[in-house]
């Protein structure tokens, strides 16, 4: 899914929607786009009958700490680490 301000890619994995990638254009950051994208992915997961949304952060990329903090603020819980990757999960109703 994309528009002129962002894109998000995702795939169903088991009973969850795994967010593969998110990009927000620099001029649109810090304007609530992360929340908008988070709510959108949760809605899509519910529509598909999934029970959770998952995401990951690569600790070798610039800004990974900010991405990790945003996921945690939105209620995602760290579920495991694999090398430089940290994986998160959020159960949805």
Buried (B, 14 or more C-beta within 10 A) or exposed (E): EEEEBBBBEBEEEEEBBBBEEBEBEEEEBEEEBBEBBBEBBBEBBBEEEBBBBBBBBEEEEEEBEEBBEBBEEBBBEEEEEEEEEBBBBBEBE
